[in-house]
Structure formats: structure tokens, C-alpha cells
Amino acid sequence: MAKTSLEANSILHRAAMLYAYRNAPPELKAKFAEGFHRFFPGLKVAGHDDDGRPYYTAASVAEALGASETELCDMAEGLRPEERGEGVTIHRVN
């Protein structure tokens, strides 16, 4: 089934935003994280990897963003394995 113009634009927009974030300098990524936590203060870190990067549950992210877990999981399908956290040891936060 062919995508509608709106669906195609939405996919392209998400791809452009992901590309911009992947290639952003560390300072911009830090500012993004600060803003994210300011607008979603209830979102709690579920764990950290060995480098200290935070990880969240799909349920908590979906709730904070007002999205469904299914929608977030569908979007994650387009990420590279390392961006999905595959092969990463995550240490739970108690």
C-alpha cells in the first residue's frame, strides 16, 4: 500500500530529526537532554549503561510523551541496533 503524502512527510521529518540528532555536537545533545527533562520531569531513568548513558522503559517514555508503546516500538524498528541498546549491559537504578 502506498503511503499518503502526509505519512511520507512524517516519516521524512522523523528521519531528518534523527539524522540531525545523530550528527549533533555533544553540547547540543546535552542541551536537548536538559530540555527533555525539563518538559518531562516525571520521566525517571530505569538504568544506565557502562558509559553512564541513561535508559528508560518503553512504558515510562510512552506515558511521558502521550504515545503508545506500540507506536514507540514501531519507530524503534528504524533505529540501528546500537541505538536500540542491543548488546548493551544496562545497570538498573533502584
C-alpha positions as CSV (number, residue, x, y, z in Angstrom):
1,M,0.0,0.0,0.0
2,A,1.4,3.4,-1.0
3,K,2.0,6.0,1.7
4,T,-0.1,9.2,1.7
5,S,1.8,12.4,1.3
6,L,1.2,13.2,5.0
7,E,2.6,9.8,6.0
8,A,5.6,10.2,3.8
9,N,6.3,13.7,5.1
10,S,6.0,12.5,8.7
11,I,8.5,9.7,8.0
12,L,10.9,12.1,6.3
13,H,10.6,14.5,9.2
14,R,11.4,11.9,11.8
15,A,14.3,10.7,9.6
16,A,15.6,14.3,9.3
17,M,15.3,14.9,13.1
18,L,17.1,11.6,13.9
19,Y,19.9,12.4,11.4
20,A,20.3,15.9,12.9
21,Y,20.4,14.4,16.5
22,R,22.9,11.7,15.5
23,N,25.2,14.3,14.0
24,A,24.8,17.0,16.6
25,P,27.8,18.1,18.6
26,P,27.9,16.8,22.3
27,E,27.0,20.3,23.6
28,L,23.7,20.3,21.6
29,K,22.9,16.8,22.7
30,A,23.4,17.9,26.3
31,K,21.1,20.9,25.8
32,F,18.5,18.6,24.3
33,A,18.7,16.2,27.3
34,E,18.3,19.2,29.7
35,G,15.2,20.4,27.8
36,F,13.7,16.9,27.6
37,H,14.0,16.5,31.4
38,R,12.5,20.0,32.0
39,F,9.4,19.3,29.9
40,F,9.1,15.7,31.1
41,P,10.1,15.8,34.8
42,G,8.2,12.7,35.7
43,L,10.3,10.5,33.4
44,K,12.6,8.5,35.6
45,V,15.8,6.7,34.5
46,A,15.4,3.0,34.7
47,G,19.1,2.2,34.2
48,H,22.5,3.3,32.9
49,D,25.0,1.6,30.6
50,D,28.7,1.3,31.4
51,D,29.3,4.8,29.9
52,G,26.6,6.4,32.1
53,R,24.0,6.9,29.3
54,P,20.5,6.7,30.7
55,Y,17.9,4.2,29.7
56,Y,14.2,4.3,30.2
57,T,11.4,1.8,30.0
58,A,9.1,1.9,26.9
59,A,6.1,2.3,29.2
60,S,7.5,5.3,31.0
61,V,8.6,7.1,27.8
62,A,5.2,6.4,26.2
63,E,3.4,7.8,29.2
64,A,5.6,10.9,29.3
65,L,5.1,11.6,25.6
66,G,1.4,10.7,25.5
67,A,2.1,8.0,22.9
68,S,1.5,4.2,22.9
69,E,4.3,1.7,23.5
70,T,3.4,0.1,20.1
71,E,4.0,3.5,18.4
72,L,7.4,3.9,20.0
73,C,8.4,0.3,19.3
74,D,7.4,0.8,15.6
75,M,9.6,3.9,15.5
76,A,12.5,2.0,17.1
77,E,12.4,-0.6,14.3
78,G,14.1,2.1,12.1
79,L,17.0,2.6,14.5
80,R,20.4,1.0,14.2
81,P,21.0,-1.9,16.7
82,E,23.3,0.2,18.9
83,E,20.7,3.0,19.0
84,R,18.2,0.5,20.3
85,G,20.6,-0.6,23.0
86,E,21.2,-4.0,21.6
87,G,24.2,-5.7,23.2
88,V,24.5,-3.0,25.9
89,T,24.7,-4.0,29.6
90,I,22.2,-1.9,31.5
91,H,22.5,-1.5,35.2
92,R,19.2,-0.9,36.9
93,V,18.5,2.1,39.1
94,N,16.8,1.1,42.3
